[in-house]
Amino acid sequence: KPVGKIWLLHSGGFYYVEKTLLEGERLPHGVHWFKWQAYTTWLSGVALLIVVYYLGGRAVMSDGSLSHSQAALIGAGAILGGWAWYEITQRFIAPRAPALAAILFFPAFIVLAIVLTQVLNGRAAFLHVGALMGTIMAGNVFWTIVPSQRELVKSVESGGGGLSEVSARAKRVSVHNNYFTFPVIALMVSNHFSAVYASSDNWVLLLVILAGGALIRHILNIRWTFAAWKLALAGAIAGTLIFLWAGMNIGAPSAAALPQTAGPVSFEDARHIIDRRCAVCHSERPTDLTFGPAPAGVMFDTQAQIEARAARIRERAFVTRTMPPANKTHITDDERAMLGRWAEAASR
């Protein structure tokens, strides 16, 4: 019994896809199961999370208020606890009242995401929210979608045809995975954009990413009956909100709040700060090997190397204040202000 069909254009050919429950029909030979894509993605992501964030302290997780072990426990606990609450709402409530399950889960998820931005640093918080969503997606495949598909196959093999209630269960969580996709991708790459996660109100940007990603996914889902320009408009609105909010709440104190230095800042004064606060990691022979040799290949051993990265020094040390990580070298606001003034002049 066909329940849907579509023509696809892909890889130089046309494909006709028909969705059916195979009522009274034989199971076709060579059924392809989409599952290892989800499993390998999740396993590789978890491996990276454990190696980079939890073991050895290679990535800083808090701004100093928590020990590394405490921050790691909070991050891992948020992932496991959030996934468990999702499973509870979907297994015991959603089959009878899907709207109630959504009401119970999504506000709790939003609160958890905001709390993570308050107890972990922005970079780690964004990544852990994405990891939670990715865990839910992989869990949906492993615990619900694949078992439901096995039930469907067993039913068809016994001549009973497809089971609508089984299909509905798999469909419900598949829809959730569909809407989670874009927010997860955005959160996974957000660690490259310090202006976003280092914002003083980064939780607002986190919510914009979640809502904007889901909205764009929704428009793509209904694009056949939706004007194409509205997709571009949705993306433009989300991007503009992130840009404007990040610009207004970049994380640096106002000029009035920063200690003021008199007169121009010389290169020698700037280098003195860099030698004490930055070169412990960013050097050909770093004394702090927490992040390995010269993170990102950035070295501040010579005047040419320092001046070539003046704009980047200003952005990371003064504007976003994301360097040094968790301020582990105890750079002061006065030193940040001096670096900012020197770098601004050197970048002209």
C-alpha positions in Angstrom: 0.0 0.0 0.0 1.8 3.2 -1.2 1.7 6.0 1.4 4.0 8.4 -0.4 6.2 8.9 -3.5 8.7 11.3 -4.9 11.0 11.8 -7.9 14.6 12.7 -7.1 17.4 14.1 -9.3 20.8 12.9 -8.0 24.2 11.9 -9.4 23.3 12.3 -13.0 20.1 10.3 -12.9 16.4 10.4 -11.9 15.1 8.3 -9.1 11.5 7.3 -8.3 11.0 6.6 -4.6 7.8 5.0 -3.2 7.0 4.6 0.4 4.9 1.6 1.3 3.9 -0.6 4.2 4.0 -3.8 2.1 0.7 -5.1 3.3 0.3 -8.7 2.1 3.5 -8.4 0.0 6.9 -10.1 0.2 9.9 -8.3 1.7 12.1 -7.2 -1.2 15.6 -8.6 -1.4 18.6 -6.3 -0.5 17.0 -3.9 2.0 19.5 -1.2 2.9 19.6 -0.1 6.6 20.7 3.5 7.4 22.2 3.1 10.8 26.0 3.1 10.8 26.1 6.6 9.5 24.6 7.7 12.8 26.6 5.3 15.0 30.0 6.2 13.6 29.3 9.9 13.7 28.3 9.7 17.4 31.1 7.3 18.4 33.8 9.5 16.7 32.3 12.6 18.4 32.2 11.0 21.8 35.8 9.8 21.4 36.9 13.4 20.6 34.9 14.8 23.5 36.6 12.4 25.9 40.1 12.8 24.6 40.1 16.6 24.0 37.9 17.7 26.9 37.8 15.1 29.6 41.2 13.5 29.6 44.4 15.4 30.3 42.8 18.8 30.5 43.8 19.7 26.9 40.7 21.9 26.6 39.6 24.3 29.3 36.0 23.8 30.4 35.4 26.5 33.0 36.5 30.0 33.6 38.2 29.1 36.9 35.2 28.7 39.2 35.3 24.8 38.8 38.0 22.3 38.8 38.6 20.4 35.6 37.1 17.2 37.1 34.0 19.1 38.3 33.4 20.7 34.9 33.9 17.3 33.2 31.3 15.7 35.5 28.8 18.5 34.9 29.3 18.2 31.1 29.0 14.4 31.0 26.1 14.5 33.5 24.2 17.0 31.4 24.5 14.8 28.3 23.4 11.6 30.1 20.7 13.4 32.1 19.3 15.2 29.2 19.2 12.1 27.1 17.5 10.1 29.9 14.8 12.8 30.3 14.2 12.7 26.6 13.8 8.9 26.6 11.4 9.1 29.5 9.2 11.6 27.9 9.2 9.8 24.5 8.7 6.2 25.8 6.1 6.8 28.5 4.3 10.0 27.6 4.6 10.6 23.8 2.8 7.5 22.7 -0.4 8.8 24.4 0.2 12.5 24.5 3.0 13.7 22.2 2.2 17.4 22.8 2.6 16.9 26.6 5.9 15.1 26.0 7.2 18.1 24.0 6.0 20.5 26.8 7.9 18.5 29.4 11.1 18.0 27.4 11.8 21.1 25.4 11.5 23.8 28.2 13.7 21.5 30.4 16.2 21.2 27.5 16.3 25.0 27.1 16.9 25.5 30.8 19.7 23.0 30.8 21.4 24.7 27.8 21.2 28.1 29.6 22.6 26.6 32.8 25.5 25.1 31.0 26.5 28.5 29.6 26.6 29.8 33.2 28.7 27.0 34.8 31.0 26.2 31.9 32.9 28.5 29.6 31.0 29.4 26.4 33.0 27.2 24.1 32.5 24.0 26.2 28.8 24.9 26.9 28.0 25.2 23.2 29.8 21.9 22.4 28.0 20.0 25.2 24.6 21.2 24.1 25.4 20.0 20.6 26.7 16.7 22.1 23.5 16.2 24.0 21.4 16.7 20.8 23.7 14.4 18.9 23.4 11.8 21.6 19.6 12.0 21.5 19.8 11.6 17.7 22.0 8.5 17.8 19.9 7.1 20.7 16.8 7.5 18.6 18.4 5.4 15.9 19.7 2.7 18.2 16.8 2.5 20.7 13.8 3.4 18.6 14.2 3.6 14.9 16.2 0.4 14.2 14.2 -1.7 16.7 11.0 -0.4 15.0 12.4 -1.3 11.6 13.2 -4.8 12.9 9.5 -5.2 14.0 8.4 -4.0 10.6 10.6 -6.5 8.8 9.5 -9.3 11.1 5.8 -8.4 10.5 6.2 -8.4 6.8 8.1 -11.7 6.8 5.3 -13.3 8.7 2.8 -12.0 6.2 1.2 -9.4 8.4 2.3 -6.3 6.6 3.5 -3.0 8.1 2.4 -2.0 11.6 1.1 1.6 11.6 1.8 2.0 15.3 5.4 0.9 14.9 5.8 3.2 11.9 4.3 6.1 14.0 6.8 5.5 16.8 9.8 5.6 14.5 8.4 8.5 12.5 8.0 10.7 15.6 11.6 10.5 16.7 12.8 10.7 13.1 11.1 14.0 12.9 13.0 15.1 16.0 16.3 14.0 14.4 15.5 15.9 11.3 15.0 19.2 13.2 18.0 18.7 15.4 20.4 18.3 12.4 21.1 22.0 11.6 21.5 23.2 15.2 23.9 20.3 15.9 26.0 21.2 12.9 26.1 24.9 13.9 27.0 24.1 17.5 29.8 21.7 16.5 31.5 24.4 14.4 30.8 27.2 16.9 34.1 26.7 18.7 35.8 28.4 15.8 33.8 31.6 16.4 34.8 33.1 19.6 32.7 36.2 19.0 29.7 33.9 19.4 30.5 31.7 22.4 32.5 34.4 24.3 29.6 36.9 24.2 28.6 38.1 27.7 25.1 36.8 26.9 26.1 33.8 24.9 23.0 31.9 26.0 20.9 34.3 23.9 23.0 33.4 20.8 22.7 29.7 21.7 18.9 29.9 21.7 19.0 31.8 18.3 21.2 29.1 16.8 18.8 26.4 18.1 15.7 28.2 16.9 17.2 29.5 13.7 18.5 26.1 12.7 15.2 24.3 13.4 13.3 27.0 11.5 15.6 26.7 8.4 15.2 22.9 8.6 11.4 23.3 8.7 11.4 25.6 5.7 13.5 23.1 3.8 11.0 20.4 4.7 8.1 22.3 3.3 9.9 24.1 0.5 7.8 22.5 -2.2 4.8 24.5 -0.9 6.8 27.5 0.5 8.3 30.4 -1.4 12.1 29.9 -1.7 12.9 33.5 -0.7 11.5 32.8 2.7 14.2 30.2 3.3 16.8 32.9 2.6 15.0 35.3 4.8 14.9 32.9 7.7 18.7 32.3 7.4 19.4 36.0 7.0 17.3 36.9 10.1 19.1 34.2 12.3 22.5 35.3 11.0 21.8 39.0 11.5 20.6 38.4 15.1 23.8 36.5 15.9 26.0 39.1 14.3 24.3 42.1 16.0 24.0 40.5 19.4 27.6 39.2 19.3 28.8 42.7 18.3 26.9 44.4 21.2 27.9 41.8 23.8 31.3 40.7 22.7 32.5 40.1 26.2 35.0 42.9 26.7 34.3 45.5 29.3 33.4 49.0 28.2 36.2 51.5 27.7 35.1 53.3 30.9 35.4 50.1 32.9 38.9 49.2 31.7 41.9 50.7 33.4 43.3 53.5 31.3 47.0 53.8 30.2 48.5 57.1 29.4 49.9 57.7 26.0 50.7 55.2 23.2 51.8 51.7 24.1 55.2 50.8 22.7 56.1 47.4 21.2 58.5 46.7 24.1 55.6 47.2 26.6 53.3 44.9 24.5 56.0 42.3 24.1 56.7 42.3 27.9 53.0 41.4 28.4 53.0 38.8 25.6 56.2 37.2 27.0 54.6 36.7 30.4 51.0 35.9 29.5 51.1 34.4 26.0 54.5 32.9 25.1 54.2 30.2 27.7 52.2 28.4 25.1 52.7 30.3 21.9 56.4 29.7 21.4 58.8 27.4 19.6 59.7 26.0 23.0 56.6 26.5 25.2 56.9 26.0 28.9 53.2 25.1 29.2 52.6 21.9 27.2 48.9 21.6 28.1 47.8 22.4 24.5 50.8 20.9 22.8 53.5 22.8 20.9 52.5 26.2 19.7 48.6 25.9 19.5 47.4 26.6 15.9 51.0 27.1 14.9 51.0 30.6 16.5 54.4 31.7 17.9 55.4 35.0 19.5 59.2 34.5 19.5 60.1 37.4 17.2 58.9 40.9 16.6 57.8 40.0 13.1 55.7 37.1 14.4 54.0 39.3 17.0 53.3 42.3 14.6 52.0 39.9 11.9 49.3 38.8 14.3 48.5 42.2 15.9 44.9 42.1 14.8 44.4 38.6 16.1 46.0 39.5 19.4 43.6 42.4 19.8 40.6 40.2 19.0 41.4 37.3 21.3 43.1 39.1 24.2 41.1 42.4 24.3 37.8 42.1 22.4 36.6 38.6 23.1 38.9 38.0 26.1 39.1 34.3 25.2 42.9 34.2 25.5 44.6 33.1 27.6 42.2 30.2 28.1 40.4 30.6 31.4 42.9 33.4 32.0 45.3 30.7 33.3 48.3 33.1 33.1 46.4 35.8 35.1 46.5 38.6 32.6 45.1 41.8 34.1 42.5 44.1 32.6 45.2 46.8 32.4 47.4 44.5 30.4 44.5 43.6 28.1 43.8 47.3 27.6 47.5 48.0 26.7 47.6 45.1 24.3 44.4 46.3 22.7 45.7 49.9 22.2 49.1 48.6 20.9 47.5 46.1 18.5 45.0 48.7 17.2 47.8 51.1 16.3 50.0 48.3 14.9 47.1 47.0 12.6 46.6 50.4 10.9 
